[in-house]
Structure formats: structure tokens, C-alpha cells
Amino acid sequence: MLKIIYAGTPEFAVPALQALQASEHRLLAVYSQPDRPAGRGRKPQASPVKRYAEACNLPVCQPQDFSEEAVRQALIDWQADLMVVAAYGLLLPEAVLCAPALGCINIHASLLPRWRGASPIQQAILAGDQLGGISLMKMERGLDSGDVIASSAIAIESHWTSGELHDRLAPLGAELLMTQLQDIESGLRSASPQDPAQVTYAPRLLKQQAEIDWSKPVAVLQREVLAYNPWPVSFTGLDGNNLRIWNARASDAYRPGLPGSVVAHDKQGLYVSCGDGLLQVTELQFAGRARGTAAQALNARNLTGCHLA
């Protein structure tokens, strides 16, 4: 039985925490980022990891960072065997990385060394990767640069959104973690260094990246729409407001026109011209309206002939 500290924040980190809670291992404490304002009222809301931990009556710690000696010492005082980290979102200094007897391991949503950084799931879809997966990594001071203990790969379907890939990787991470914890000391000893020549980076996403440039090739735009669902969601201009595009695919159903022009719509979608073809928008959202299929949204408005920019 291991004495474990768990650190995670978003929904991705919940399945591994659930698995640990149900195991023979002892969870000493759960670390999660401080509550953040969310929703229309901008009221502070607990992270998914915090909500689950509190429901299980687990001690929850929410430091702003680890810059203060008292915060670092509080973690050291737990006297953990191991710290498991999954999408925590805070940098861990050397004193924290060395505090547990066996160190810290990270559940990362890519096949390292591909896609080190904050947005590995979205970057895999943006790049059109055919394989994604989970890496269990020894943590060190570099950005996702530690030795890989184990990995598990899955095929990425071309129509998957980031949300769909996320929902497959999160339980895969929990499964890989629990398998490796059976003999974690052996796994740590046999961990493999990453190949520096294969490193790619996945920087944090910004909302403005999701603005659609209709001059791009249709294959690129399809991947962008899928990658930015569920956040930050692709958008384009329509009558001074933003039209959000939740799902789309390439189509040859109609003859394309100028980039950004809506050439047709039918029960299957809204057809918008791109740099080299036609994007069929299947799910969208008008400003101030609910998200829905293109057929539902377009019942009230015919956009054929409009120009999106």
C-alpha cells in the first residue's frame, strides 16, 4: 500500500482520483487549483477534482502556488510515498518534486515526447494525428521532459472533437496509472528517456485562435473546429455578432464560391466556401441563442447568400 498525494484540477483528472480512492492505496491529501470565477454570475466555483475529493471527505489543499516555504513544508509534512499529478496546472518546484519518497509522476494526455505542454489533446487533433494516448512520466523541473514509465495509445478517429478524445483518454490514464502502481518502483527504475529529436510542444490555447479564417484549406478548418470543441469554440462574424461553429466536416455537395460565402443550406448543414473547398457546418450557435444542429438553428433564418467574416 502506498501513501499518495494527488494533484489535479479539471475533469480529465477525476477518473484517476476515483481509481485511487477505490484502491488499497491511502490518499493522504488532494491538491487542486483555487476556486475560480465561472458562469454568468462569476461566482467562485470548485474544480471537478475538488468536488469529488470533498464528496469523499478527503483533505483538500488549494495553494495559489508553491513559492512560500510554509506551503512547500505543508506538502512535505504529509510524508507521502508518491505524488500523482494529472492536469494540475501549477508548477512544482524542486522541493516538492523531491518531497515524496518515490518522487512525483504525471499522467499526460499524449504520447511523449510528442505534445509536451498545456494543450496536447487539441494539438493532436489540429495536427491530424492518427494516434493519441497517455504517458505516465517521472516528473522533473523541465516541461513534461521526464523519463516515460509507460504509455498507452489509441487511434484517433477523424471526426472526433477534443471533447471526445478527452473522454477516451481520461479513463485510459486511470487504467494505466493503476496498472503501473502494482510495481511502481520497478517502473521508475526502468523508465525510458524521451528522444529530444521527436519533441513537439502544445502551448496554452487562446480564445482568439478560434476565429475562423475562411481562406484556409477545408481540411485545416475542419480540424480547427473539432479541436476547439468544447473550448474555446470556433467562431466567425455575422452581422456584427459572433456565430459559433461547434461541429463541421468537409463536403463536395455544392460548388464553392468566395471564401466565407454561404452557398447553401439543407437538413444536413450549412455550406460555407473555404480556400479550397466547402465546409459543411453541422452544429452552430447564433449570438444569444442555444447551441443546436444546423437544421434546428436555420429553421428561423436562411443564411444562404450571406458572407461570414
SVG drawing of the C-alpha trace seen along z (x, -y; Angstrom):
<svg xmlns="http://www.w3.org/2000/svg" viewBox="-38 -45 55 50">
<polyline fill="none" stroke="black" stroke-width="0.4" points="0.0,0.0 1.3,-3.4 0.7,-6.7 -0.2,-9.1 -0.8,-12.8 -3.0,-13.5 -2.8,-16.8 -5.3,-17.6 -7.9,-20.2 -10.1,-19.6 -12.5,-16.8 -9.6,-14.9 -8.0,-14.3 -11.1,-12.8 -11.1,-9.2 -7.6,-8.6 -8.6,-10.1 -11.6,-7.8 -9.5,-4.8 -7.1,-5.6 -9.9,-6.2 -11.3,-2.7 -7.9,-1.1 -5.9,0.3 -3.7,-2.7 -4.1,-5.5 -4.9,-9.0 -3.3,-11.5 -4.4,-14.7 -5.7,-16.1 -4.3,-19.3 -6.3,-21.3 -6.2,-24.9 -8.0,-27.6 -11.7,-28.1 -12.1,-30.3 -15.0,-32.6 -17.2,-30.9 -20.7,-31.2 -22.8,-34.3 -22.6,-35.4 -18.8,-34.9 -19.1,-33.2 -16.1,-31.2 -16.5,-27.5 -14.7,-24.5 -12.8,-22.4 -14.1,-18.9 -11.3,-17.3 -12.1,-19.3 -15.8,-18.5 -15.0,-14.8 -12.5,-14.9 -14.8,-16.7 -17.6,-14.2 -15.2,-11.5 -14.2,-13.5 -10.6,-13.7 -8.4,-16.6 -8.2,-19.3 -5.3,-21.8 -5.6,-24.8 -2.4,-26.9 -2.1,-29.7 1.4,-28.4 4.4,-26.9 6.5,-30.0 6.1,-30.2 8.2,-28.0 5.2,-27.2 3.2,-25.8 6.1,-23.6 6.6,-22.4 3.0,-21.6 3.2,-19.2 6.5,-17.7 4.8,-17.1 2.4,-14.6 5.3,-12.2 4.0,-10.7 5.5,-7.7 4.3,-9.1 2.6,-12.2 0.4,-11.6 -0.2,-14.6 -2.8,-15.0 -3.5,-18.3 -2.9,-20.2 -1.9,-23.4 0.7,-24.7 4.5,-24.4 6.1,-22.2 9.4,-23.4 12.3,-21.0 11.5,-20.8 8.0,-19.5 9.2,-17.1 11.7,-15.6 9.3,-15.5 7.7,-12.1 9.9,-9.1 9.4,-7.9 9.0,-11.3 6.2,-12.6 4.6,-11.0 2.4,-12.7 -0.5,-11.4 0.0,-13.3 -2.5,-13.2 -0.1,-12.5 2.4,-10.0 5.5,-11.8 7.8,-13.4 5.0,-14.5 2.9,-17.3 4.6,-18.4 2.6,-21.3 -0.9,-22.5 -3.0,-21.5 -1.9,-18.1 -5.4,-16.8 -6.3,-19.9 -2.9,-19.9 -3.2,-16.2 -6.5,-17.0 -5.2,-20.2 -2.2,-18.3 -4.4,-15.4 -2.6,-12.8 -3.8,-9.3 -2.6,-8.2 -3.1,-9.7 -2.6,-8.3 -1.5,-8.6 2.1,-8.8 3.0,-8.1 6.1,-10.2 8.6,-10.8 8.4,-14.5 11.4,-16.8 11.8,-20.5 11.6,-20.6 8.2,-20.9 7.0,-17.3 10.5,-16.3 10.9,-13.4 11.5,-9.8 8.5,-7.8 7.4,-5.0 4.7,-3.6 2.4,-4.7 -0.9,-3.6 -2.0,-4.5 -5.4,-4.8 -6.4,-5.5 -7.9,-9.0 -11.0,-8.9 -11.0,-11.8 -14.4,-13.0 -13.6,-13.2 -13.7,-16.6 -11.3,-17.4 -14.0,-16.6 -14.5,-13.1 -10.8,-12.4 -10.6,-13.8 -13.4,-11.4 -11.5,-8.4 -8.1,-9.4 -9.2,-10.3 -10.2,-6.7 -7.2,-5.4 -5.0,-7.4 -6.6,-6.0 -6.2,-2.4 -2.5,-3.0 -1.8,-4.5 -3.4,-1.6 -1.5,0.9 1.8,-0.7 1.2,-1.2 1.4,2.5 5.1,2.2 5.9,-1.5 9.4,-1.1 10.3,1.2 8.6,-1.2 10.6,-4.1 13.9,-2.3 13.2,-1.2 11.7,-4.4 12.9,-5.5 14.4,-8.9 12.5,-10.9 14.0,-11.4 14.9,-15.1 14.6,-14.9 10.9,-13.9 9.8,-16.7 6.8,-18.9 5.1,-21.5 1.4,-22.1 1.1,-25.7 -1.9,-27.0 -4.8,-27.9 -6.1,-31.4 -9.7,-32.4 -8.6,-34.5 -7.1,-31.4 -10.6,-30.1 -11.6,-32.8 -12.1,-31.2 -10.1,-32.3 -12.2,-31.1 -9.2,-31.4 -7.6,-28.3 -8.0,-24.9 -11.1,-23.0 -9.2,-20.1 -7.4,-22.6 -10.7,-24.3 -12.4,-21.0 -9.6,-20.1 -9.7,-23.5 -13.5,-23.3 -13.1,-19.8 -10.0,-20.8 -11.7,-23.9 -14.8,-21.9 -15.6,-22.2 -13.3,-25.2 -12.7,-27.9 -15.2,-27.0 -14.6,-28.2 -16.4,-31.4 -16.9,-33.8 -18.6,-37.1 -22.2,-37.5 -24.0,-40.9 -21.6,-42.3 -22.0,-39.3 -20.2,-36.0 -21.6,-32.9 -20.1,-29.9 -19.3,-26.8 -19.4,-23.6 -19.0,-20.9 -18.3,-20.7 -16.8,-18.5 -15.5,-18.8 -18.1,-18.5 -18.4,-18.4 -22.2,-18.7 -22.3,-22.1 -20.0,-24.3 -17.9,-26.6 -17.7,-30.4 -15.7,-33.1 -14.1,-32.2 -16.7,-32.9 -19.7,-32.9 -22.7,-30.7 -23.6,-28.8 -26.5,-26.7 -28.1,-25.1 -30.2,-21.9 -31.2,-19.4 -27.6,-18.2 -26.0,-21.5 -24.8,-25.0 -22.3,-25.0 -19.5,-27.7 -16.8,-28.3 -13.2,-28.0 -9.8,-28.4 -10.0,-25.2 -13.5,-23.7 -16.6,-23.6 -17.1,-23.3 -20.4,-21.7 -21.3,-23.2 -23.5,-20.7 -23.8,-22.3 -23.8,-26.0 -24.9,-28.7 -26.3,-32.2 -25.4,-35.0 -27.8,-34.9 -29.3,-31.5 -28.8,-27.9 -26.4,-25.6 -28.1,-23.3 -27.9,-21.4 -27.7,-23.5 -31.1,-22.2 -32.6,-23.4 -30.8,-26.8 -31.6,-27.6 -35.3,-27.0 -35.7,-30.6 -33.2,-32.1 -31.9,-31.4 -28.2,-32.3 -27.7,-31.3 -26.0,-34.2 -24.6,-35.7 -20.9,-36.3 -19.2,-35.2 -16.0,-37.1"/>
</svg>
